[in-house]
Amino acid sequence: MSQAQQHGPSRHAREGAARQRTAGEGAAGHRTPAHRHRAAQLATGIPVLPVVIVCVVVLVDVLGGAGTMWLPLLAAGPALAAATNGPRGVVCVGVLAAALGAALGVRDGIPGGELAAVLSALVAVTLASGLASALRSRRERVLAAVRSVAEAAQHALLKPVPETVGPFQVAVHYSAAAAEARIGGDLYALVPTPHGIRLIVGDVRGKGLPAVGTAALVLGVFREAAYDEPDLLAVVARIERSLARNLGTDDFVTAVVVGHPGPGHLEVVNCGHAPPLLISADGGVMAVEPAHPSPPLGLRALSGETPRLELLPFADGDQLLLYTDGVTEARDHAREFYPLAEGVARHAGDEPARTLAALHRELLAHVGGRLHDDAALLLLRQRTRGEETAPGLSDPGSTADRAQTVHEAAISEPPTRGPGTRESGARESAPEPAVPEPQT
């Protein structure tokens, strides 16, 4: 019993010491990631290239023994650090260069006046580089704040489009010519409404903030009118009236407005915009040229013409590509335009997002890596019977047959009855579709 009592305290002491060692190791383990993080930050903040340049100058001076011939080159270190590092890094490089320069001057026996002149110039370059570095860092912070605001504005104006909506797969790709701005004069929107899916792709005349303001105006009116108006031409008329009140005499917007009131076809209103491309399920590509061209939005009062609605047969597996002129007017070094129809034929597939990604890569390669105008692409694909549970769609024929159907429907239309009214010829070419249930 006494032996057990004698060994008891020592055993408890050993257990306490073990617990303390374990706690210490655990605390050290918890501190290790923080230490590693601080070390990584320190390593990334070290001006490696400027220090290498200073060391090279010192090595050349030591090996060559040229005296003051190489010492002024030490100022290249802090000057370069101003472009890559903050003021603290510039000062560190400057202090290192001054210390090494003083040591080399004493070693080479340079007169005091010459050495003082060299070191004074080195200090002046360091101070100027530190100030330039501080100003550069401030501009970078301002630019980062501006880009965050621009990104928020882009999400507010050009809202993300879902990958699937109703019977369609959808993909969008937008590139602003000014990468720092993130937004420009091109616009797009897709709205599920009680009258079917409706979408718009347009291009505002001009650039900069006025173009962004006009794009915001068009998108706001479209989103409201698309939900309220059962007639697609009435949607276009509301946008026209709003632009007539708010735009100047020389301003306008080209746009294509598309609606899907029922299975088997699309409604298309082209207001002076580039013709969409119809990609059939068998891989054929056809430009949907308007039979009766309409003026751009905002110019109806000058031309006196009203937009016309055309019916486009749209079957399972068909795709419709809407785009802006920043795509088709992109030129290479030989001033050749990008052949969009050929690119679509090469890259069209069952995944719209992959198709647009491939087209965008090819477009950037064509122009040499940087676009000079805003470019927007929106691809709409009708899912097949095996991909959705909607009733089967009848095949309205090949791409050429559908082109002839659209053309004949437009030609057979009688004269318009007035602005904002759908014409009877278009209705005779296709039966009145049933209004679908609201889609979410």
Wavefront OBJ file of the C-alpha trace (Angstrom):
o trace
v 0.000 0.000 0.000
v 2.775 2.423 0.968
v 4.624 1.505 -2.235
v 1.570 2.314 -4.282
v 1.213 5.663 -2.529
v 4.845 6.438 -3.205
v 4.535 5.661 -6.943
v 1.121 7.426 -7.250
v 2.322 11.052 -7.247
v 5.122 10.341 -9.699
v 2.652 8.616 -12.083
v 0.271 11.587 -11.917
v 3.180 13.922 -12.461
v 4.223 11.949 -15.557
v 0.659 12.045 -16.904
v 0.441 15.822 -16.306
v 3.742 16.366 -18.053
v 2.556 14.238 -20.982
v -0.659 16.252 -21.189
v 1.316 19.474 -21.171
v 3.594 18.205 -23.938
v 0.558 17.131 -25.985
v -1.136 20.498 -25.482
v 2.070 22.267 -26.422
v 2.444 20.172 -29.546
v -1.216 20.833 -30.402
v -0.768 24.563 -29.922
v 2.344 24.452 -32.037
v 0.426 22.501 -34.647
v -2.315 25.146 -34.629
v 0.262 27.899 -34.974
v 2.072 26.220 -37.848
v -0.465 27.057 -40.586
v -0.537 30.700 -39.465
v 3.252 30.857 -39.491
v 3.284 29.265 -42.926
v 0.707 31.773 -44.156
v 2.740 34.721 -42.862
v 5.884 33.244 -44.377
v 4.115 32.831 -47.709
v 2.941 36.456 -47.609
v 6.469 37.583 -46.781
v 7.887 35.487 -49.606
v 5.438 36.910 -52.128
v 6.245 40.468 -50.998
v 9.998 40.102 -51.437
v 11.196 42.069 -54.524
v 13.164 39.157 -55.963
v 14.020 40.600 -59.385
v 15.204 43.999 -58.085
v 17.415 42.261 -55.499
v 18.843 40.035 -58.242
v 19.657 43.113 -60.347
v 21.462 44.756 -57.400
v 23.427 41.570 -56.775
v 24.408 41.324 -60.444
v 25.673 44.919 -60.432
v 27.680 44.232 -57.283
v 29.132 41.051 -58.785
v 30.147 42.827 -61.972
v 31.814 45.585 -59.973
v 33.667 43.098 -57.764
v 34.913 41.063 -60.708
v 35.687 44.012 -62.967
v 36.973 46.472 -60.409
v 35.629 49.380 -62.463
v 34.973 51.730 -59.585
v 32.239 54.263 -60.168
v 31.434 52.943 -63.642
v 28.897 50.371 -62.400
v 27.716 51.870 -59.124
v 25.036 54.159 -60.676
v 23.349 51.048 -62.065
v 22.378 50.115 -58.512
v 19.488 52.612 -58.894
v 17.828 50.151 -61.292
v 16.914 47.988 -58.290
v 14.567 50.406 -56.460
v 13.267 51.772 -59.774
v 12.143 48.309 -60.843
v 10.752 47.544 -57.380
v 8.351 50.486 -57.798
v 6.605 48.631 -60.621
v 6.193 45.350 -58.773
v 6.179 46.069 -55.034
v 4.885 48.480 -52.434
v 6.779 51.374 -50.842
v 8.221 49.118 -48.143
v 9.787 46.822 -50.742
v 11.190 49.803 -52.649
v 12.798 51.226 -49.509
v 14.296 47.845 -48.597
v 15.868 47.478 -52.029
v 17.120 51.068 -51.875
v 18.718 50.578 -48.472
v 20.354 47.358 -49.674
v 21.669 49.057 -52.811
v 22.998 52.052 -50.829
v 24.764 49.841 -48.279
v 26.387 47.707 -50.962
v 27.304 50.794 -52.986
v 28.986 52.404 -49.978
v 30.909 49.203 -49.259
v 32.049 48.923 -52.871
v 33.061 52.588 -52.950
v 35.236 52.202 -49.861
v 36.683 48.950 -51.268
v 37.547 50.516 -54.620
v 38.970 53.658 -53.042
v 36.540 56.031 -54.717
v 36.971 59.659 -53.602
v 34.494 60.812 -51.002
v 32.877 63.464 -53.212
v 32.172 61.043 -56.069
v 30.864 58.374 -53.727
v 28.582 60.873 -51.990
v 27.164 61.974 -55.348
v 26.457 58.382 -56.350
v 24.787 57.559 -53.030
v 22.753 60.785 -53.107
v 21.441 59.906 -56.558
v 20.610 56.418 -55.320
v 18.658 57.818 -52.350
v 16.784 60.236 -54.606
v 15.797 57.440 -56.985
v 14.650 55.334 -54.030
v 12.451 58.111 -52.636
v 10.949 58.870 -56.045
v 10.331 55.170 -56.676
v 8.690 54.800 -53.268
v 6.312 57.666 -54.066
v 5.516 56.165 -57.477
v 4.860 52.816 -55.836
v 2.467 54.388 -53.321
v 0.547 56.145 -56.119
v 0.407 52.919 -58.154
v -0.956 50.985 -55.187
v -3.616 53.656 -54.644
v -4.692 53.514 -58.291
v -4.886 49.736 -58.123
v -7.196 49.937 -55.101
v -9.414 52.469 -56.879
v -9.490 50.298 -59.995
v -10.415 47.246 -57.936
v -13.292 49.184 -56.353
v -14.477 50.410 -59.764
v -14.350 46.908 -61.195
v -16.374 45.548 -58.287
v -19.003 48.230 -58.870
v -19.004 47.493 -62.606
v -19.429 43.810 -61.910
v -22.381 44.529 -59.633
v -23.883 46.752 -62.343
v -23.410 43.995 -64.893
v -25.254 41.494 -62.719
v -28.040 44.026 -62.199
v -28.413 44.835 -65.920
v -27.411 41.580 -67.595
v -28.914 39.086 -65.215
v -27.648 35.492 -65.401
v -29.647 33.268 -67.719
v -30.603 29.770 -66.449
v -29.146 26.790 -68.255
v -32.613 25.342 -68.827
v -35.886 27.218 -69.065
v -39.075 25.568 -70.233
v -38.311 23.280 -73.180
v -35.019 25.047 -73.944
v -31.346 24.883 -73.089
v -29.800 28.355 -72.976
v -26.248 29.698 -72.906
v -24.922 33.260 -72.976
v -21.430 34.630 -73.497
v -20.706 38.345 -73.157
v -17.362 40.099 -73.628
v -16.901 43.833 -73.135
v -14.258 45.488 -75.294
v -12.967 47.303 -72.180
v -12.043 44.425 -69.890
v -11.852 46.778 -66.889
v -15.414 47.982 -67.456
v -17.067 44.546 -67.682
v -20.152 46.120 -69.305
v -20.891 47.950 -72.537
v -23.604 48.772 -75.045
v -24.615 45.216 -75.940
v -27.643 43.802 -74.157
v -29.526 40.556 -73.711
v -32.328 39.214 -71.546
v -34.533 36.140 -71.296
v -37.860 36.301 -69.457
v -40.310 33.421 -68.753
v -43.789 34.947 -69.002
v -47.423 33.778 -69.033
v -47.204 34.222 -72.803
v -44.193 31.929 -73.224
v -40.436 32.410 -73.174
v -39.315 35.775 -74.553
v -35.814 37.048 -75.169
v -33.980 39.997 -76.662
v -30.461 40.606 -77.960
v -29.511 44.124 -78.990
v -26.756 46.619 -79.627
v -26.830 50.286 -78.623
v -25.283 52.849 -80.934
v -22.252 54.385 -79.276
v -20.045 53.399 -76.361
v -19.322 54.341 -72.775
v -21.734 55.313 -70.027
v -24.438 56.722 -72.377
v -24.629 53.355 -74.142
v -24.849 51.552 -70.801
v -27.691 53.856 -69.734
v -29.601 53.179 -72.953
v -29.084 49.432 -72.561
v -30.471 49.634 -69.024
v -33.512 51.513 -70.321
v -34.224 48.934 -73.033
v -33.822 45.992 -70.688
v -36.080 47.529 -68.048
v -38.879 48.219 -70.515
v -38.501 44.804 -72.135
v -38.727 42.885 -68.866
v -41.917 44.698 -67.892
v -43.574 44.624 -71.322
v -42.646 40.994 -72.017
v -44.583 39.927 -68.951
v -47.545 42.261 -69.444
v -48.165 42.235 -73.197
v -49.642 39.115 -74.826
v -48.584 40.365 -78.287
v -44.869 40.377 -79.120
v -45.290 43.375 -81.427
v -46.810 45.273 -78.503
v -43.631 44.579 -76.525
v -41.554 46.072 -79.332
v -43.915 49.061 -79.545
v -43.475 49.822 -75.836
v -39.694 49.793 -76.193
v -39.983 52.067 -79.233
v -42.149 54.593 -77.370
v -39.786 54.660 -74.405
v -36.740 55.220 -76.611
v -38.525 57.943 -78.569
v -38.998 59.863 -75.317
v -35.476 59.387 -73.972
v -33.031 59.127 -76.902
v -31.516 61.818 -79.079
v -32.286 62.144 -82.761
v -29.109 60.281 -83.800
v -29.345 57.479 -81.240
v -30.900 54.085 -81.859
v -30.802 50.446 -80.811
v -30.726 47.431 -83.103
v -32.391 44.365 -81.606
v -33.939 40.978 -82.257
v -36.916 40.060 -80.085
v -37.957 36.402 -79.990
v -41.002 34.761 -78.440
v -42.102 31.147 -77.958
v -45.879 31.207 -77.589
v -46.302 27.491 -78.219
v -44.632 24.305 -79.447
v -43.267 24.026 -82.948
v -42.325 27.598 -83.822
v -40.849 30.891 -82.680
v -41.961 34.466 -83.226
v -39.175 36.778 -84.436
v -39.135 40.564 -84.738
v -35.905 41.928 -86.225
v -35.369 45.665 -85.778
v -32.336 46.420 -87.908
v -30.181 43.797 -86.204
v -27.889 41.114 -87.592
v -29.960 38.073 -88.664
v -29.987 35.175 -86.190
v -28.547 31.827 -87.233
v -30.801 28.773 -87.250
v -28.916 25.525 -86.607
v -31.074 22.537 -87.476
v -30.856 19.191 -85.723
v -29.041 17.749 -88.760
v -26.269 20.394 -88.513
v -27.403 22.818 -91.220
v -26.837 26.532 -90.577
v -29.099 29.198 -92.078
v -29.295 32.964 -91.553
v -32.851 34.015 -90.675
v -33.078 37.079 -92.912
v -36.183 39.235 -92.355
v -38.526 39.232 -95.371
v -39.532 42.807 -94.520
v -36.614 44.649 -92.843
v -37.639 46.942 -89.993
v -35.813 50.061 -88.801
v -33.817 50.018 -85.565
v -35.585 50.907 -82.346
v -35.776 54.651 -81.904
v -35.962 55.467 -85.650
v -39.573 54.540 -86.433
v -40.651 58.191 -86.521
v -38.048 58.943 -89.192
v -38.736 55.941 -91.421
v -42.478 55.599 -90.949
v -42.169 51.796 -91.081
v -43.431 49.453 -88.385
v -41.796 46.191 -87.300
v -43.283 42.974 -88.631
v -43.558 39.635 -86.927
v -42.363 36.496 -88.686
v -42.904 32.861 -87.731
v -39.933 30.531 -87.592
v -40.585 26.760 -87.405
v -38.530 25.353 -84.551
v -38.328 21.583 -83.970
v -36.632 19.224 -81.525
v -32.860 19.659 -81.511
v -32.968 22.976 -83.388
v -30.912 25.901 -82.127
v -31.119 29.654 -82.640
v -28.016 31.811 -82.213
v -28.471 35.534 -81.577
v -25.397 37.762 -81.563
v -24.179 41.343 -81.903
v -21.985 42.911 -84.576
v -18.971 42.737 -82.298
v -18.785 39.066 -83.317
v -19.284 39.304 -87.074
v -17.222 42.491 -87.481
v -14.190 41.166 -85.612
v -11.175 41.286 -87.953
v -7.857 39.490 -87.995
v -4.466 40.965 -88.931
v -5.400 40.652 -92.623
v -8.629 42.654 -91.997
v -10.782 39.594 -92.672
v -14.094 39.309 -90.797
v -14.739 36.370 -88.502
v -16.857 33.755 -90.373
v -19.474 33.115 -87.705
v -21.627 30.726 -89.752
v -18.614 28.518 -90.488
v -17.564 28.580 -86.851
v -21.064 27.570 -85.741
v -21.052 24.680 -88.227
v -17.748 23.471 -86.763
v -18.642 23.734 -83.085
v -22.405 23.232 -82.842
v -23.364 20.422 -80.458
v -25.929 19.365 -77.897
v -24.452 21.585 -75.164
v -24.990 25.313 -75.882
v -22.463 26.371 -73.231
v -19.703 24.321 -74.867
v -20.619 25.650 -78.289
v -20.353 29.270 -77.171
v -17.113 28.614 -75.300
v -15.566 27.137 -78.445
v -16.822 30.044 -80.558
v -15.404 32.560 -78.089
v -11.989 30.893 -78.087
v -11.939 30.839 -81.874
v -13.060 34.477 -82.007
v -10.239 35.574 -79.703
v -7.729 33.598 -81.750
v -9.058 35.272 -84.898
v -8.560 38.820 -83.570
v -5.275 38.082 -81.844
v -6.471 37.907 -78.253
v -8.379 41.174 -77.717
v -11.771 42.289 -79.000
v -12.205 45.888 -80.148
v -15.984 45.942 -79.696
v -18.479 44.457 -77.271
v -19.610 40.970 -78.288
v -22.662 39.064 -77.063
v -23.775 35.545 -77.983
v -27.022 33.875 -76.901
v -27.793 30.315 -77.984
v -31.251 28.775 -77.579
v -31.692 25.023 -78.117
v -34.955 23.057 -78.224
v -34.516 19.912 -76.175
v -35.440 16.623 -77.828
v -38.193 14.251 -76.760
v -35.744 12.142 -74.794
v -34.471 15.169 -72.874
v -37.789 16.531 -71.633
v -41.237 15.301 -70.710
v -43.126 17.783 -72.889
v -45.352 16.376 -75.689
v -43.515 15.344 -78.857
v -42.991 17.997 -81.482
v -43.663 17.388 -85.138
v -40.753 17.781 -87.504
v -41.504 20.760 -89.737
v -38.846 19.737 -92.239
v -35.279 20.503 -93.131
v -33.560 23.860 -92.753
v -34.174 24.812 -96.360
v -37.881 23.906 -96.108
v -38.241 26.006 -92.976
v -36.497 28.953 -94.653
v -38.970 28.733 -97.517
v -41.852 28.532 -95.021
v -40.705 31.680 -93.228
v -40.215 33.533 -96.509
v -43.586 32.518 -97.928
v -45.379 33.420 -94.676
v -43.846 36.894 -94.758
v -44.594 37.412 -98.476
v -48.234 36.401 -98.056
v -48.827 39.052 -95.405
v -51.248 41.837 -96.420
v -50.472 45.519 -95.697
v -50.283 46.459 -92.055
v -53.358 47.701 -90.269
v -51.430 50.034 -88.037
v -48.554 50.203 -85.572
v -48.318 47.522 -82.932
v -50.810 45.108 -84.588
v -49.981 41.613 -85.785
v -50.752 41.030 -89.459
v -53.204 38.460 -90.755
v -50.774 36.935 -93.260
v -48.541 35.682 -90.492
v -51.545 34.170 -88.741
v -52.672 32.380 -91.917
v -49.270 30.755 -92.307
v -49.528 29.064 -88.921
v -52.417 28.259 -86.604
v -52.945 30.285 -83.455
v -50.866 28.563 -80.751
v -52.350 27.894 -77.357
v -51.029 30.124 -74.631
v -48.853 27.991 -72.355
v -49.000 27.994 -68.612
v -46.607 30.373 -66.852
v -43.185 28.825 -66.740
v -40.773 29.166 -63.913
l 1 2 3 4 5 6 7 8 9 10 11 12 13 14 15 16 17 18 19 20 21 22 23 24 25 26 27 28 29 30 31 32 33 34 35 36 37 38 39 40 41 42 43 44 45 46 47 48 49 50 51 52 53 54 55 56 57 58 59 60 61 62 63 64 65 66 67 68 69 70 71 72 73 74 75 76 77 78 79 80 81 82 83 84 85 86 87 88 89 90 91 92 93 94 95 96 97 98 99 100 101 102 103 104 105 106 107 108 109 110 111 112 113 114 115 116 117 118 119 120 121 122 123 124 125 126 127 128 129 130 131 132 133 134 135 136 137 138 139 140 141 142 143 144 145 146 147 148 149 150 151 152 153 154 155 156 157 158 159 160 161 162 163 164 165 166 167 168 169 170 171 172 173 174 175 176 177 178 179 180 181 182 183 184 185 186 187 188 189 190 191 192 193 194 195 196 197 198 199 200 201 202 203 204 205 206 207 208 209 210 211 212 213 214 215 216 217 218 219 220 221 222 223 224 225 226 227 228 229 230 231 232 233 234 235 236 237 238 239 240 241 242 243 244 245 246 247 248 249 250 251 252 253 254 255 256 257 258 259 260 261 262 263 264 265 266 267 268 269 270 271 272 273 274 275 276 277 278 279 280 281 282 283 284 285 286 287 288 289 290 291 292 293 294 295 296 297 298 299 300 301 302 303 304 305 306 307 308 309 310 311 312 313 314 315 316 317 318 319 320 321 322 323 324 325 326 327 328 329 330 331 332 333 334 335 336 337 338 339 340 341 342 343 344 345 346 347 348 349 350 351 352 353 354 355 356 357 358 359 360 361 362 363 364 365 366 367 368 369 370 371 372 373 374 375 376 377 378 379 380 381 382 383 384 385 386 387 388 389 390 391 392 393 394 395 396 397 398 399 400 401 402 403 404 405 406 407 408 409 410 411 412 413 414 415 416 417 418 419 420 421 422 423 424 425 426 427 428 429 430 431 432 433 434 435 436 437 438 439 440
